[in-house]
Amino acid sequence: MIKPGKGNISVLQRGLVGLLIGALLLVGLRGIARDVHFSGALLNQAFVADAGWIHSVPPEVVEARSLLAQHHDGGVPLALGPGLEDDSLLQQRLWEGLYPMRLHEADNGRMLWKTPGPQRPGCTRIAGGERLVLVDCH
């Protein structure tokens, strides 16, 4: 015959077992975090909209985005000059990186060129960086 109260775990005992398991879990996670040099700041950076984008595209794309953010007129179309349109991989990454801006094929108007830029008359340098030059050619 089973006596009442025997064999049943009380609420207090359940709570103590839960606290013990939680404490052991926290101690274990703390040790793992120390071993992998966990940083809360780095974890927060992983949830930023463009996290890692700068490191995953060619430097020309980063520079083009920066130049156009400072000097682009939204209504003026943009073309790629020689050197940028010759490299199909770079051209594709520029199309993707500058989206929603649409690039078109032209020999004049507002253009991105590799430095030092066009050496022809009728081209005005708008801005430049280490790898690219934004020009307006007529």
Rosetta constraint file for C-alpha pairs under 8 A:
AtomPair CA 2 CA 6 HARMONIC 7.12 0.50
AtomPair CA 9 CA 13 HARMONIC 6.25 0.50
AtomPair CA 9 CA 14 HARMONIC 6.72 0.50
AtomPair CA 10 CA 14 HARMONIC 6.34 0.50
AtomPair CA 11 CA 15 HARMONIC 6.16 0.50
AtomPair CA 12 CA 16 HARMONIC 6.23 0.50
AtomPair CA 13 CA 17 HARMONIC 6.20 0.50
AtomPair CA 14 CA 18 HARMONIC 6.13 0.50
AtomPair CA 15 CA 19 HARMONIC 6.18 0.50
AtomPair CA 16 CA 20 HARMONIC 6.13 0.50
AtomPair CA 17 CA 21 HARMONIC 6.22 0.50
AtomPair CA 18 CA 22 HARMONIC 6.11 0.50
AtomPair CA 19 CA 23 HARMONIC 6.04 0.50
AtomPair CA 20 CA 24 HARMONIC 6.23 0.50
AtomPair CA 21 CA 25 HARMONIC 6.14 0.50
AtomPair CA 22 CA 26 HARMONIC 6.20 0.50
AtomPair CA 23 CA 27 HARMONIC 6.19 0.50
AtomPair CA 24 CA 28 HARMONIC 6.16 0.50
AtomPair CA 25 CA 29 HARMONIC 6.14 0.50
AtomPair CA 26 CA 30 HARMONIC 6.01 0.50
AtomPair CA 27 CA 31 HARMONIC 6.35 0.50
AtomPair CA 28 CA 32 HARMONIC 6.37 0.50
AtomPair CA 29 CA 33 HARMONIC 6.04 0.50
AtomPair CA 30 CA 34 HARMONIC 6.19 0.50
AtomPair CA 31 CA 35 HARMONIC 6.22 0.50
AtomPair CA 32 CA 36 HARMONIC 6.33 0.50
AtomPair CA 33 CA 37 HARMONIC 5.94 0.50
AtomPair CA 33 CA 38 HARMONIC 4.93 0.50
AtomPair CA 34 CA 38 HARMONIC 6.28 0.50
AtomPair CA 39 CA 43 HARMONIC 6.50 0.50
AtomPair CA 40 CA 44 HARMONIC 6.24 0.50
AtomPair CA 41 CA 45 HARMONIC 6.39 0.50
AtomPair CA 42 CA 46 HARMONIC 6.63 0.50
AtomPair CA 43 CA 47 HARMONIC 7.38 0.50
AtomPair CA 44 CA 48 HARMONIC 7.24 0.50
AtomPair CA 45 CA 51 HARMONIC 6.51 0.50
AtomPair CA 46 CA 51 HARMONIC 5.81 0.50
AtomPair CA 47 CA 51 HARMONIC 6.87 0.50
AtomPair CA 50 CA 54 HARMONIC 7.96 0.50
AtomPair CA 52 CA 56 HARMONIC 6.33 0.50
AtomPair CA 53 CA 57 HARMONIC 6.52 0.50
AtomPair CA 54 CA 59 HARMONIC 7.69 0.50
AtomPair CA 54 CA 62 HARMONIC 6.29 0.50
AtomPair CA 57 CA 61 HARMONIC 6.49 0.50
AtomPair CA 57 CA 62 HARMONIC 7.22 0.50
AtomPair CA 57 CA 93 HARMONIC 7.12 0.50
AtomPair CA 58 CA 62 HARMONIC 6.99 0.50
AtomPair CA 58 CA 90 HARMONIC 7.34 0.50
AtomPair CA 58 CA 93 HARMONIC 7.63 0.50
AtomPair CA 59 CA 63 HARMONIC 6.19 0.50
AtomPair CA 60 CA 64 HARMONIC 5.95 0.50
AtomPair CA 60 CA 131 HARMONIC 6.32 0.50
AtomPair CA 60 CA 132 HARMONIC 6.83 0.50
AtomPair CA 61 CA 65 HARMONIC 6.14 0.50
AtomPair CA 61 CA 90 HARMONIC 7.97 0.50
AtomPair CA 61 CA 93 HARMONIC 6.89 0.50
AtomPair CA 61 CA 94 HARMONIC 5.49 0.50
AtomPair CA 61 CA 97 HARMONIC 6.26 0.50
AtomPair CA 61 CA 98 HARMONIC 7.70 0.50
AtomPair CA 62 CA 66 HARMONIC 6.29 0.50
AtomPair CA 62 CA 97 HARMONIC 7.88 0.50
AtomPair CA 63 CA 67 HARMONIC 6.12 0.50
AtomPair CA 63 CA 129 HARMONIC 6.99 0.50
AtomPair CA 63 CA 131 HARMONIC 7.38 0.50
AtomPair CA 63 CA 132 HARMONIC 6.99 0.50
AtomPair CA 64 CA 68 HARMONIC 6.07 0.50
AtomPair CA 64 CA 94 HARMONIC 7.93 0.50
AtomPair CA 64 CA 98 HARMONIC 7.81 0.50
AtomPair CA 64 CA 112 HARMONIC 7.68 0.50
AtomPair CA 64 CA 132 HARMONIC 6.89 0.50
AtomPair CA 65 CA 69 HARMONIC 6.02 0.50
AtomPair CA 65 CA 97 HARMONIC 7.29 0.50
AtomPair CA 65 CA 98 HARMONIC 6.21 0.50
AtomPair CA 66 CA 70 HARMONIC 6.51 0.50
AtomPair CA 67 CA 71 HARMONIC 6.07 0.50
AtomPair CA 67 CA 72 HARMONIC 7.65 0.50
AtomPair CA 67 CA 127 HARMONIC 7.00 0.50
AtomPair CA 67 CA 128 HARMONIC 7.29 0.50
AtomPair CA 67 CA 129 HARMONIC 7.64 0.50
AtomPair CA 67 CA 134 HARMONIC 7.29 0.50
AtomPair CA 68 CA 72 HARMONIC 4.64 0.50
AtomPair CA 71 CA 126 HARMONIC 7.61 0.50
AtomPair CA 71 CA 127 HARMONIC 7.43 0.50
AtomPair CA 72 CA 76 HARMONIC 7.81 0.50
AtomPair CA 76 CA 110 HARMONIC 7.18 0.50
AtomPair CA 77 CA 102 HARMONIC 7.12 0.50
AtomPair CA 77 CA 103 HARMONIC 6.72 0.50
AtomPair CA 77 CA 104 HARMONIC 7.04 0.50
AtomPair CA 77 CA 109 HARMONIC 7.63 0.50
AtomPair CA 77 CA 110 HARMONIC 6.73 0.50
AtomPair CA 78 CA 102 HARMONIC 7.19 0.50
AtomPair CA 78 CA 103 HARMONIC 5.24 0.50
AtomPair CA 78 CA 104 HARMONIC 6.25 0.50
AtomPair CA 78 CA 109 HARMONIC 7.24 0.50
AtomPair CA 78 CA 110 HARMONIC 5.21 0.50
AtomPair CA 78 CA 111 HARMONIC 5.41 0.50
AtomPair CA 78 CA 112 HARMONIC 7.47 0.50
AtomPair CA 79 CA 103 HARMONIC 5.40 0.50
AtomPair CA 79 CA 104 HARMONIC 5.08 0.50
AtomPair CA 79 CA 105 HARMONIC 5.55 0.50
AtomPair CA 79 CA 106 HARMONIC 5.87 0.50
AtomPair CA 79 CA 107 HARMONIC 7.72 0.50
AtomPair CA 79 CA 108 HARMONIC 7.92 0.50
AtomPair CA 79 CA 109 HARMONIC 7.49 0.50
AtomPair CA 79 CA 110 HARMONIC 6.43 0.50
AtomPair CA 79 CA 111 HARMONIC 4.66 0.50
AtomPair CA 79 CA 112 HARMONIC 6.45 0.50
AtomPair CA 80 CA 84 HARMONIC 5.91 0.50
AtomPair CA 80 CA 85 HARMONIC 5.77 0.50
AtomPair CA 80 CA 103 HARMONIC 7.38 0.50
AtomPair CA 80 CA 104 HARMONIC 7.62 0.50
AtomPair CA 80 CA 105 HARMONIC 7.06 0.50
AtomPair CA 80 CA 106 HARMONIC 7.81 0.50
AtomPair CA 80 CA 111 HARMONIC 5.43 0.50
AtomPair CA 80 CA 112 HARMONIC 5.00 0.50
AtomPair CA 80 CA 113 HARMONIC 6.38 0.50
AtomPair CA 81 CA 85 HARMONIC 6.27 0.50
AtomPair CA 81 CA 107 HARMONIC 7.54 0.50
AtomPair CA 81 CA 111 HARMONIC 6.14 0.50
AtomPair CA 81 CA 112 HARMONIC 5.65 0.50
AtomPair CA 81 CA 113 HARMONIC 4.69 0.50
AtomPair CA 81 CA 114 HARMONIC 7.38 0.50
AtomPair CA 82 CA 86 HARMONIC 6.28 0.50
AtomPair CA 82 CA 113 HARMONIC 6.65 0.50
AtomPair CA 82 CA 114 HARMONIC 7.60 0.50
AtomPair CA 83 CA 87 HARMONIC 6.68 0.50
AtomPair CA 83 CA 113 HARMONIC 7.15 0.50
AtomPair CA 83 CA 114 HARMONIC 6.27 0.50
AtomPair CA 84 CA 90 HARMONIC 6.66 0.50
AtomPair CA 84 CA 91 HARMONIC 6.12 0.50
AtomPair CA 84 CA 112 HARMONIC 7.87 0.50
AtomPair CA 84 CA 113 HARMONIC 6.76 0.50
AtomPair CA 84 CA 114 HARMONIC 6.75 0.50
AtomPair CA 85 CA 90 HARMONIC 7.69 0.50
AtomPair CA 85 CA 91 HARMONIC 5.58 0.50
AtomPair CA 86 CA 91 HARMONIC 7.67 0.50
AtomPair CA 87 CA 91 HARMONIC 6.07 0.50
AtomPair CA 88 CA 92 HARMONIC 6.09 0.50
AtomPair CA 89 CA 93 HARMONIC 6.28 0.50
AtomPair CA 90 CA 94 HARMONIC 6.10 0.50
AtomPair CA 91 CA 95 HARMONIC 6.26 0.50
AtomPair CA 92 CA 96 HARMONIC 6.30 0.50
AtomPair CA 93 CA 97 HARMONIC 5.82 0.50
AtomPair CA 94 CA 98 HARMONIC 5.81 0.50
AtomPair CA 95 CA 99 HARMONIC 6.15 0.50
AtomPair CA 95 CA 102 HARMONIC 7.30 0.50
AtomPair CA 95 CA 103 HARMONIC 6.80 0.50
AtomPair CA 98 CA 102 HARMONIC 7.71 0.50
AtomPair CA 107 CA 137 HARMONIC 7.95 0.50
AtomPair CA 108 CA 136 HARMONIC 7.28 0.50
AtomPair CA 108 CA 137 HARMONIC 4.90 0.50
AtomPair CA 108 CA 138 HARMONIC 5.49 0.50
AtomPair CA 109 CA 136 HARMONIC 5.31 0.50
AtomPair CA 109 CA 137 HARMONIC 5.00 0.50
AtomPair CA 109 CA 138 HARMONIC 5.96 0.50
AtomPair CA 110 CA 134 HARMONIC 7.22 0.50
AtomPair CA 110 CA 135 HARMONIC 5.76 0.50
AtomPair CA 110 CA 136 HARMONIC 4.38 0.50
AtomPair CA 110 CA 137 HARMONIC 6.40 0.50
AtomPair CA 111 CA 134 HARMONIC 5.85 0.50
AtomPair CA 111 CA 135 HARMONIC 5.38 0.50
AtomPair CA 111 CA 136 HARMONIC 6.19 0.50
AtomPair CA 111 CA 137 HARMONIC 7.42 0.50
AtomPair CA 112 CA 132 HARMONIC 6.60 0.50
AtomPair CA 112 CA 133 HARMONIC 5.71 0.50
AtomPair CA 112 CA 134 HARMONIC 4.74 0.50
AtomPair CA 112 CA 135 HARMONIC 6.39 0.50
AtomPair CA 113 CA 117 HARMONIC 5.30 0.50
AtomPair CA 113 CA 118 HARMONIC 7.11 0.50
AtomPair CA 113 CA 132 HARMONIC 5.62 0.50
AtomPair CA 113 CA 133 HARMONIC 5.19 0.50
AtomPair CA 113 CA 134 HARMONIC 6.48 0.50
AtomPair CA 113 CA 135 HARMONIC 7.44 0.50
AtomPair CA 114 CA 131 HARMONIC 5.83 0.50
AtomPair CA 114 CA 132 HARMONIC 4.51 0.50
AtomPair CA 114 CA 133 HARMONIC 6.06 0.50
AtomPair CA 115 CA 128 HARMONIC 7.82 0.50
AtomPair CA 115 CA 129 HARMONIC 7.87 0.50
AtomPair CA 115 CA 130 HARMONIC 7.22 0.50
AtomPair CA 115 CA 131 HARMONIC 5.42 0.50
AtomPair CA 115 CA 132 HARMONIC 5.05 0.50
AtomPair CA 115 CA 133 HARMONIC 5.71 0.50
AtomPair CA 116 CA 132 HARMONIC 7.67 0.50
AtomPair CA 116 CA 133 HARMONIC 7.04 0.50
AtomPair CA 117 CA 132 HARMONIC 7.56 0.50
AtomPair CA 117 CA 133 HARMONIC 5.79 0.50
AtomPair CA 117 CA 135 HARMONIC 7.70 0.50
AtomPair CA 118 CA 123 HARMONIC 6.97 0.50
AtomPair CA 122 CA 137 HARMONIC 5.59 0.50
AtomPair CA 122 CA 138 HARMONIC 5.46 0.50
AtomPair CA 123 CA 135 HARMONIC 6.36 0.50
AtomPair CA 123 CA 136 HARMONIC 5.50 0.50
AtomPair CA 123 CA 137 HARMONIC 4.02 0.50
AtomPair CA 123 CA 138 HARMONIC 6.42 0.50
AtomPair CA 124 CA 135 HARMONIC 5.46 0.50
AtomPair CA 124 CA 136 HARMONIC 5.16 0.50
AtomPair CA 124 CA 137 HARMONIC 6.25 0.50
AtomPair CA 125 CA 133 HARMONIC 7.14 0.50
AtomPair CA 125 CA 134 HARMONIC 6.24 0.50
AtomPair CA 125 CA 135 HARMONIC 4.42 0.50
AtomPair CA 125 CA 136 HARMONIC 6.50 0.50
AtomPair CA 126 CA 133 HARMONIC 7.66 0.50
AtomPair CA 126 CA 134 HARMONIC 5.48 0.50
AtomPair CA 126 CA 135 HARMONIC 5.17 0.50
AtomPair CA 126 CA 136 HARMONIC 6.89 0.50
AtomPair CA 127 CA 133 HARMONIC 5.95 0.50
AtomPair CA 127 CA 134 HARMONIC 5.20 0.50
AtomPair CA 127 CA 135 HARMONIC 7.07 0.50
AtomPair CA 128 CA 132 HARMONIC 5.88 0.50
AtomPair CA 128 CA 133 HARMONIC 4.13 0.50
AtomPair CA 128 CA 134 HARMONIC 5.91 0.50
AtomPair CA 129 CA 133 HARMONIC 6.17 0.50
